Amino acid sequence: MEFRHLRCFLAVAEELHFARAAERLHIDQSPLSRSIKELEEELGACLFLRTTRNTQLTRAGRLFLEHVPRVFAALEQARDSVKSAANGFQGQLRIALSDGITPSRLPALLARSREEDPEVEIRLFEVPLDQQIKGLHGDLYDAGFSMAEEAGDGIVITPAWEDELMIAVPARHPVLAFKQVPLKEVLRYPLALGDPAVCEGHARQVDRFLRRLEQEPLIAQRVATFDVMMTLVSAGLALGLAGEAHIASSREPGVVARRMAGKPHMLTTYLLRRDAEPSEMLARFIERVAFIDSADGLDTAEDS
């Protein structure tokens, strides 16, 4: 089995069309079909059901597709490791980011890591949560951040930091009359919320908060990114519910952050890692995560 076989399989699996896959790979359709046939013969299984109308993955093809992208990811990381060593770094930490994590402590954490471990290169990977979990199990990542509270067996999850759930409000909106907005006022208007298929942990934490209320919220749209959420808010189409840091980092004009009345509701970002003894580099990184959050808590207490 050669990498050209895997590249051909991945192109056809993603396009589900031999002609488009051949065009994407800049080869003729004939060598592409031949490569797929060679791969199927070596595996002893049919990977595609091909008719005059369409192309579909077989069950064997779907199972194979779960593994092939990790092969290319591992190869890419091997190349990155060599480049890192060539650039003078003595080690590398691979950190996955998933699930709409709140970015409040991340810049400070990375800056402190660079200051204290300048010989260690930190690489960030934005991936879906299921890919992060598979990558942690498969040693593609050393650790990750997510807002999901569960990741299955073999993964250790610890709270990393918290951000207050706040309301993103369009400028000149009626609720701006309140310095702290009562929930009954929030629920009078359409809401833009995170899509649980993309930012599962964030959506789950916000939905859990909303389920405690007696009134059913009016959801205008579920969004995959906070940029789109803030765009809807800026346009006056909805109020947004997000962490304070997400609203503060918005580049959209005319978006105002407001606290909700009553006890603050906190959103938690978690650190994920394999359930194994961490390397010295990772252990120091984990210590910094705890320090960054505790230092921020002390600063907040002093400010108040």
C-alpha positions in Angstrom: 0.0 0.0 0.0 1.4 3.4 -1.0 0.5 6.9 -0.1 -0.9 7.5 -3.6 -3.5 4.8 -2.9 -4.5 6.6 0.3 -4.6 10.0 -1.5 -6.8 8.6 -4.2 -9.1 6.9 -1.7 -9.5 10.0 0.3 -10.3 12.2 -2.7 -13.0 9.8 -4.0 -14.4 9.3 -0.5 -14.8 13.0 0.0 -16.0 13.9 -3.5 -18.1 10.7 -4.0 -17.4 11.3 -7.7 -14.5 9.8 -9.7 -14.3 12.6 -12.2 -14.2 15.3 -9.6 -11.7 13.4 -7.5 -9.4 12.9 -10.6 -9.7 16.6 -11.3 -8.8 17.5 -7.7 -5.7 15.2 -7.9 -4.7 16.6 -11.3 -4.7 13.1 -12.8 -6.7 11.2 -15.4 -9.7 9.2 -14.2 -8.2 5.9 -15.5 -5.1 5.8 -13.1 -7.4 6.9 -10.3 -9.7 4.0 -10.9 -6.7 1.7 -11.2 -5.3 2.9 -7.8 -8.7 2.3 -6.1 -8.9 -1.2 -7.6 -5.3 -2.0 -6.4 -6.2 -0.8 -2.9 -9.4 -2.9 -2.8 -7.5 -5.9 -3.9 -4.8 -5.4 -1.2 -7.5 -4.9 1.5 -9.7 -7.7 0.2 -12.8 -5.6 0.4 -14.9 -3.4 -1.9 -14.6 0.3 -0.7 -17.1 1.9 -3.1 -20.4 1.1 -4.7 -20.3 2.7 -8.1 -23.2 3.0 -10.5 -23.9 5.1 -13.5 -25.7 7.6 -11.3 -23.6 7.9 -8.1 -20.7 6.6 -6.0 -21.2 5.6 -2.4 -18.9 4.2 0.3 -19.5 0.7 1.4 -19.4 -0.2 5.1 -15.7 -1.2 4.7 -15.1 2.1 2.9 -16.6 4.0 5.8 -14.5 2.2 8.3 -11.4 2.8 6.3 -12.2 6.5 6.1 -12.2 6.7 9.8 -8.5 5.9 9.8 -7.0 7.4 6.7 -7.1 11.1 7.7 -5.1 10.2 10.9 -2.4 8.6 8.7 -1.9 11.9 6.9 -2.2 13.9 10.2 0.6 11.7 11.7 2.8 12.3 8.6 2.2 16.0 8.7 3.1 16.1 12.4 6.3 14.1 11.7 7.3 16.8 9.2 6.4 19.5 11.7 8.6 17.8 14.3 11.5 17.8 12.0 11.1 21.4 11.1 10.7 22.3 14.8 14.0 20.6 15.6 15.7 22.2 12.6 14.5 25.6 13.9 16.2 25.0 17.3 13.3 23.8 19.4 14.0 21.0 21.8 10.4 19.7 22.1 6.9 20.2 20.9 3.5 20.3 22.6 0.5 19.6 20.3 -2.6 21.3 21.7 -6.1 20.7 20.2 -8.8 23.3 20.5 -12.5 22.3 20.1 -16.0 23.1 20.9 -16.1 26.8 21.0 -13.8 27.2 24.0 -13.7 30.6 25.6 -10.4 32.2 24.7 -10.0 34.3 27.9 -6.9 32.7 29.4 -5.4 31.1 26.3 -3.2 34.1 25.1 -1.8 34.5 28.6 -1.2 30.8 28.9 0.7 30.6 25.6 2.7 33.7 26.4 3.8 32.3 29.8 4.7 29.0 28.2 6.9 30.8 25.6 8.5 32.7 28.4 9.2 29.8 30.7 9.9 27.1 28.1 11.3 29.0 25.0 12.8 25.8 23.7 9.4 24.1 23.4 7.3 24.8 20.4 3.5 24.8 20.9 1.3 24.0 17.9 -2.4 24.5 18.0 -5.0 22.4 16.1 -8.6 23.5 15.7 -10.5 20.3 15.3 -14.0 18.9 16.1 -14.4 17.4 19.6 -14.6 13.8 18.3 -11.4 14.3 16.3 -9.7 15.7 19.4 -10.6 12.7 21.5 -9.5 10.3 18.8 -6.3 12.3 18.4 -5.6 12.2 22.1 -6.0 8.4 22.1 -3.9 8.1 19.0 -1.1 10.3 20.2 -1.7 13.0 17.6 -2.2 15.6 20.4 -0.7 15.9 23.8 -3.6 17.8 25.3 -6.6 19.8 24.3 -9.2 22.2 25.5 -13.0 21.8 25.2 -16.2 22.8 26.9 -17.5 19.2 26.9 -17.7 17.6 30.3 -17.3 14.0 29.1 -14.9 12.4 26.7 -15.2 8.7 27.5 -12.7 6.2 29.0 -9.0 6.9 28.9 -9.3 10.7 28.9 -8.7 12.8 32.0 -10.8 16.0 32.1 -10.1 18.8 34.6 -11.6 22.3 34.8 -9.2 24.9 33.3 -11.0 28.2 33.6 -14.4 29.8 33.7 -16.1 32.7 32.0 -19.3 34.4 32.8 -22.3 33.8 30.5 -23.4 37.1 29.2 -25.8 38.7 26.7 -24.5 40.1 23.4 -26.9 43.0 22.6 -27.3 45.2 19.5 -26.6 48.9 20.0 -29.8 50.8 20.8 -31.7 47.7 21.8 -34.4 48.1 24.5 -32.7 45.8 27.0 -29.8 48.2 27.2 -32.0 50.2 29.6 -31.0 47.6 32.2 -27.5 47.6 33.6 -28.1 43.9 34.5 -30.8 42.4 32.3 -33.6 40.3 33.9 -34.0 36.9 32.3 -37.6 37.5 31.6 -36.5 40.4 29.4 -33.9 38.3 27.6 -36.5 35.7 26.7 -38.8 38.3 25.1 -36.4 38.4 22.1 -35.1 35.9 19.6 -31.7 34.3 20.6 -28.7 33.2 18.6 -27.2 30.1 20.2 -24.3 27.7 19.4 -24.9 24.7 17.2 -24.5 21.6 19.3 -23.2 19.7 16.2 -20.2 22.0 16.1 -19.7 23.5 19.5 -21.2 20.7 21.5 -19.9 21.6 25.0 -20.7 25.3 24.8 -24.2 24.6 23.5 -24.8 21.9 26.1 -23.8 24.3 29.0 -26.0 27.1 27.7 -28.9 24.8 27.0 -28.6 23.4 30.5 -28.9 27.0 31.9 -31.9 27.7 29.7 -33.7 24.5 30.7 -33.9 25.8 34.3 -36.2 28.6 33.2 -39.9 28.2 33.1 -40.3 29.9 29.7 -39.2 28.3 26.4 -36.7 30.5 24.6 -37.3 31.7 21.0 -34.2 30.5 19.1 -33.6 32.5 15.9 -30.7 30.5 14.7 -28.1 27.9 15.8 -24.7 29.1 14.6 -21.4 27.2 14.1 -19.1 30.1 15.0 -19.2 33.1 17.4 -18.4 35.4 14.5 -21.7 34.5 12.9 -23.5 34.9 16.3 -22.0 38.4 16.7 -23.0 39.3 13.1 -26.6 38.4 13.8 -26.4 40.5 17.0 -24.8 43.4 15.2 -27.5 43.3 12.6 -30.2 43.5 15.3 -31.6 40.1 14.3 -31.1 38.4 17.7 -29.5 38.6 21.2 -26.6 36.3 21.7 -25.7 34.1 24.7 -21.9 33.6 25.0 -19.0 33.8 27.4 -17.7 37.2 28.3 -14.4 36.6 26.4 -16.2 35.7 23.2 -18.2 38.9 23.2 -15.2 41.0 24.2 -13.2 39.6 21.3 -15.9 40.3 18.7 -14.9 42.4 15.8 -18.4 43.3 14.9 -19.4 47.0 15.5 -22.4 47.8 17.6 -22.3 44.7 19.9 -22.7 45.5 23.6 -22.1 43.0 26.5 -24.6 43.0 29.3 -24.7 40.9 32.5 -27.8 39.0 33.5 -29.5 39.9 36.7 -29.0 37.6 39.6 -26.2 35.1 40.4 -23.7 34.9 37.5 -23.8 31.7 35.5 -20.3 30.5 34.6 -19.2 28.6 31.5 -16.4 26.1 32.1 -13.5 25.3 29.7 -11.8 21.9 30.4 -8.3 20.6 29.8 -8.3 17.1 28.2 -5.4 14.6 28.1 -4.7 10.9 28.0 -5.0 9.0 31.2 -1.3 8.4 31.5 1.8 9.8 33.1 2.4 13.2 31.4 5.8 14.1 30.0 7.8 16.8 31.8 6.8 19.3 29.2 3.1 18.5 29.5 3.2 18.4 33.3 4.7 22.0 33.3 2.0 23.1 30.9 -0.8 21.6 33.1 0.7 23.5 36.1 0.5 26.7 34.1 -3.1 26.1 33.3 -3.9 25.9 37.0 -1.7 28.9 37.7 -3.3 31.1 35.0 -6.8 30.5 36.3 -5.9 31.0 40.0 -3.9 34.1 39.2 -6.9 35.5 37.3 -9.2 34.7 40.2 -6.9 36.6 42.5 -6.8 39.6 40.2 -10.6 39.6 40.0 -10.9 39.4 43.8 -8.5 42.4 44.1 -10.4 44.4 41.5 -13.6 43.9 43.4 
